[in-house]
Every structure is written in C-alpha cells, then in structure tokens.
Amino acid sequence: MGHKAGFVNIIGNPNVGKSTLMNAFVGERLSIITSKAQTTRHRILGIVNGDDFQVVFSDTPGIIKPAYELQESMMDFVKSAFEDADILLYMVEIGEQELKDEAFFNKIINSKIPVLLLLNKIDKSDQEQLETQVQLWSQKVPNAEIIPISALEGFQVKEVFDRIVDLLPESPAFYPKDQLTDKPERFFINETIREKILLHYKKEIPYAVEIETEEFFEEDDIIRVRSVIMVERETQKGIIIGHKGSALKRVGVEARKDLEKFFGKQLHLELYVKVNKNWRSNQNQLRRFGYNNK
C-alpha cells in the first residue's frame, strides 16, 4: 500500500461538538470551545500524521442564517469546506432534527464523496432515543454511514478515525509531516483571548469583539505578546475593561495560563482595548482580520 492523504471537513449546526471532535483527533486544543453559538469564526485545519497517512481535518463555523457581513464570511468558510473535501463529517447531536440551511443539507445528501454522519452526545441519551435517531438520520441522509459517538467522552472517536484512514485516497502528504495546523502563532493567541471573552461576557459583547496581536517576540525562556481587543462602541470598551480594569485583568490572566500550556514556556501578555466602529460590517476590516477574501 502507498501513502494516503486527504481533507476531512467537519460541518454541522452550531454547538454540536465539531471543535471538540477535531481537538480530540489532533490531540491539541486548536479550536476554542464554549457553550455559545458562533464560537468558531474561521476554518481551522488540524493535521494528523502517520507513517503512511496524513489526515487534514477542517473545523468550520456552525451553519447559521447570516445577519451581517462577518456571518456571511463565516458561511463562505463552510461553503469552501464542500469544495475540497475528500471525506465529509456531518455532525448532529442527539435530539436534533434538521440542518438549519436547506441548501447545505441538499449538498450533503447529493455528495459524491463519502459522508460519515456522526451522532454526537450519545452520553446524554438512552438506547431507545438513540435507535430512533439512527433511524431518522438513515432516512434523511441515505448516502451516509452513521456512527454514534461522544466527542467529549472519547467514545468511538478512535473508531471514526480508523474509518477515515480506510476511506482516504492514495496521495502524497499535503503538508510537512511535523506540521500541526495551517495557522500562525498569533492566530492561537487571538483565539485564546477571544475564548475568555466568550466565557466571561454576556449578550452582544463577545460577538462585537475581534482580537489583533500586534507584537509577538519569542526569546529563549519567554514569549512577549501585545494584543489589542477591538470593540465596536465606547460602551463596550468600558464593559470589557470593567471596574478598575478587573474584568480585563481576568481575561489576561486566564489567557496567559492557557497560552503557556500551549507554547510550553513562560508568556508575558499585555492587553489593550480599542474602538473599531462597526468592523463586523466593514469589508476592509473583515479582510484585515482574515475573514473576507472576496
């Protein structure tokens, strides 16, 4: 047998466990995870290598009806996931009945490539509900191979991975064998800070935020980072900073701890907050933050 390699793209509604699954496959925390919808904004690649295979996983934003320019760009990342996939992982969770976008759903059921329908969060169901759900999805997506899993508990994750390797086409590796992702260090710094904002702030605040890392200096024993939190309005800036800077300090401390684990060395993080009015609807700003390639 020769070398196998391919792109395996994970799609589904928001909060079904796509990021949890990809992190489980890769063995690293590449995608941030929170209980809020739209946590994933970009398409993030996670690369798993073996002697005779390379699997390039792609985590995508949850499928939504876009309400503004940023969300339009997020759905463009999902569309691109259909274009280069060798295998499609369509994730649903127990109790779910449909994909929120009919056009995407039609692409799945008419797919010419292998589709694995992963029925996630089965640790929250009983046998009767599981059987009902398997039957429902067998009828809805007759071209798919259905595998019940729990991404969080690791149940059947290895079995899914082994099946993916079986289905991979013969191909040389697409990336160097020691590469873990297609994203630079600054991307993971930005995402880790944004995760803490998603966890600690309510309502519209997390969705009005973008992070830009302006400085990244790696020395022998420490990494020095300066990052800016962009918000859309002055009132949001005040909320992010909090009373005497307490809220911003909490974000910085928690992000620094996670980043020190990720990079495996001490990290000094400086955080600032700036107003960047209506950046979510501004084509130039979206391009600057890596969302809009039109």
N, C-alpha and C positions, 0 to 999 in steps of 0.2 A: 504494500500500500504506500502511496505517495503522501505528500503533505496536504492537509486540509485547512481551509481558512474561509471565513465568511462574516458577513454583517448580520447580526441578530438584533432586530429592533423591537423594543417593548412599547406597546401602546395600550391605552385604556382610559377610562374616566378618571377624574381627579381622585386622589386618596385611595386607590385600590391596592397600593403597595409596590408600584413599579420601582421606585428608588430603593426600597428595602430589598427587593429581589436582586437588583443589579449589584448593590453593595455586597450582598451575600455571595453572588457569583465571583466577584472580583476580589473579595476579602479585604477591601479597603472602603473607607467612608468617602466615596467620590461624590455622591449625591446627598444633598441635605434633606432631612426628613422632619416634617412637623405634621400636626393633625389638621393644618389649614390647607384649603384648596389652593391651587396655583403656586405651591412651594417651588416646583421645578419650572424655570422660565426658559432655559436653554436646552439644546440637545447635547447631552454629555456622553462621551464614549468611555467605556471601560474595557480594557484589553486583557484577555486571559490567554496565557501561552502554555503549550505543552511541547514535547519534543517533536511531535508530528501534527500539531494543530495550532491554530490561532483563532480565537473567537473574539470578534469585536462587537461588544454589546453597546446598545444605544438607548439611553433613558430619555424619554421625551415628556414634554408638558402634558398634563391631563387634558382630555378633549373637552372644550367648552365652546359656547357661542360667543365670539369676540364682541366686546363692548367698546373698545378703544384700540388705538394703533399698536400699543405694546402687545395686547392679546392677539391681534391679527398676526403679528410677527411670531408669537409663540405657536400659533396654529400652522404657520408656514414650516416650522421645525417638524411638526407632526407629519405634514404632507411629504416633506423630504424623506421621512422615515420609510414611506412606502416605495420610494423610487429606487433605493439602493439595497433593499433588504434581500438576503438570501433565505432567511427564515423569519417569520413574524411571530412574536409572542403577544397574544391578545389577552390581557389580564382583566378578569372580572372578579368581584367579591361575592361571597355568599349573600343571597337576598337581592342581588342586582338583576334587573330585568332587560335592560337595553343599553346600547351605546347612545350618548346624547346627540350625536350628529349622524343623520341617516346616510349622508354621502360617504363618510368614513366607513360606516358599517357595510355599505354596499361594496366598497373596495376590499374589505376583509373577506366577505363571502364569495367574491369573484376572484380572489387571489390565485395566481398561477404558481405561487411558491408555497412551501409547507407552512401551515399555521398550527401552532400549539396554543390551545385555549387553556389558560391556567386559571383554575377556580380557586381563588385565594381566600385566606382567613377561615379555613375549614375548622380551625380550632374553636371557632365561635358557633359551630352548628352541630346538629345531631345527625345520625345516619339517615333518617327519613328525609330531612331537609336537603341533605347532600345528594341523595338519589333523585329527588325532584329537580334540583338544579342541574344535575348532569343531563337529565332527560330534556329539560327546557333548552339548554345550550346545544345539545346534539341536534335538535330540530332547527334552531335558529342559525347555527353555523355548521352545516353538514360536512363541509370540507375540512373541519378542524379535528385535531387529535386532542381530546380533553384529559387534562391531568389535574386532579385536586391537589392543592399544596397549602402550606402555611409558610410564607416567606419569613415571617418574624420568628417562628419556632424552628425553621430549617427543615420542616417536614417535606420530603420528596424533592427538595432543591437539587440534591446530587443526581437524582433520577432524571430530572428535567435537563440538567447539564449534560449528562451522558447521552440523552436522546438528541440533544442539539449537536453534539460532536458526531453522532451517527449520520445526521442529516446534512452536515457541512459538505459543500462541493470541494473537489480537489483543486487546490490553488496554493501558490506560494504565499508567505506572510505579507500582509499589507503594511505592517509597522515593524520597527526593530523589536526583537524578542524581549528586550528588557524594558520596553515602554509600557506604562500602565494606563495612560489616558492621552487624549489629544489636547488637553487644556493646560495652560501655563500655571505656574505657582500663584500668580496674582489672582487668577480666577477662583482658586480654592480659598484664598484669604477673603475675597469679596463674598463668596457664598457662605462661609462660616459666620461672618459678621451679620449677613442678612438672615441667616437661620436664627440667631439670637434675637433679632428684632421681631421676627415672626412669632417667636415663643413668648416674648415679654410685652408686646404692644397689641392693642385691640383695634377693632373696626378697620378704618381705611389706612391707618398709618403704615403697616407693613407693605401694602401694595403701592404706596406712593414713594417707596424708598428704592434707591439704587446705590450701590457701593462702587467707589473707584479707588484703587490702590495706586497712589502717586509715587511712592518710593518703596523699593524692596532691595535691601542690601544684605547679602549673606556673608558673614565673617566666619572664621574657624569655629568659634564657640557660641555665636549668637546671630539671629536674624533680626534686622531692624526694619520695621514696617511703619509707613504712614498712610492711613486710609481716610477717605472722605465719605461721609454718609450724605447722599443727596436727597432732599425732600422737595415737595412742590410748593409749600407755603410756609410763611414765617411761623404760623401757629403750630405746624407740625415740627418745626425745628425746636421750639420750646418743649414740646412733649417728649421728643427724643432725648433731649439733654436732661430734663427732669429737675427737681428741686436741688439747687446747688451742685448740679452735674451728677447726681446719684444714679439716675437711670442709664446715662451714657457710660458711666464707670462700670456698672454691672455688665453691660454688653461687652465692654472691652476686656474685663477680667475673664468672663466665660469664653469669649472667642480666643483669647490668648492661650488659655489652658488646652482647648481643643487643637489649636494650631501647633502647639508644642508637641502634642502627641503625633500629629500628622507628619511634621517635619523631623521629629526625633531630636530636636535641640531647643535651647532657650530662645525665646522670642520677645522682643520689645515692640509693643503696639501703641502707636499714637492715633487717636480717633478725633476727627473734626466733623462738624455738621454744616452744610451749606444749602442754601435755597437755589433750586434749579427749576424755575417755573414751568409747569405743565410738560415736563420732559417725556411723560408717557405718550403724549400725542404729537410729539415733535420728531419728524423724520430724521433730521440731522442728529439730534440727541440719541435716538434709538440706534442709529448707525454707529455712533461713537461708543455706545455701550455693547456693541456686538449683536444687536437684535435684528436689524433690518438690512438685508443685503440687496434690496431692490435697487 
